[in-house]
Amino acid sequence: MHPMRHPRNAVFVGLIFVFIGVVYWLVPPIGGWHVDYAGTTMLILLGVAMALMAYVLIAGSSND
């Protein structure tokens, strides 16, 4: 049995990290703190990479 019915749904794995990155970017201005742009960029790009890798791994798995 295939781990996911539609491998394109693997993008939701990466969206978790993108969501955390956006929150990490939006919360400091509300609290009056300094925004860490490097951390925000890394979290968002980590989300993109995780979504791509999850898609590749699931799409390449056997249908057994």
C-alpha positions in Angstrom: 0.0 0.0 0.0 1.3 3.4 -0.9 2.0 5.7 2.1 0.0 8.5 0.7 -2.8 8.4 -1.7 -1.7 11.5 -3.5 2.1 12.4 -3.2 1.3 16.1 -3.8 -0.2 16.2 -0.3 3.4 16.0 1.0 3.6 19.8 0.5 1.7 20.0 3.8 4.8 18.7 5.6 6.7 21.8 4.4 3.8 24.2 5.1 4.2 23.5 8.8 7.7 25.0 8.7 6.7 27.9 6.4 3.9 28.7 8.8 6.3 28.7 11.8 8.6 31.0 9.8 5.8 33.5 9.0 4.8 33.5 12.7 8.5 34.0 13.6 8.5 37.0 11.3 5.2 38.6 12.4 5.3 38.2 16.2 8.4 40.4 17.0 7.0 43.6 15.5 3.8 43.2 17.5 5.9 42.8 20.7 8.3 45.6 19.8 11.3 43.2 19.4 13.9 42.8 16.8 13.1 40.6 13.8 15.6 37.9 13.1 15.5 37.9 9.3 18.2 35.1 9.0 16.1 32.8 11.2 12.9 33.6 9.3 14.5 33.0 5.9 16.0 29.7 7.1 12.7 28.5 8.5 10.8 29.4 5.3 13.5 27.8 3.1 13.5 24.7 5.3 9.8 24.4 4.7 10.3 24.5 1.0 13.1 21.9 1.2 11.0 19.6 3.5 8.0 19.8 1.1 10.2 18.9 -1.9 12.0 16.1 -0.1 8.8 14.6 1.3 7.3 14.7 -2.2 10.4 13.0 -3.7 10.5 10.3 -1.1 6.8 9.5 -1.2 6.5 9.6 -5.0 9.5 7.3 -5.3 8.3 4.7 -2.9 6.8 1.5 -4.1 3.1 0.9 -4.3 3.3 -2.4 -2.3 
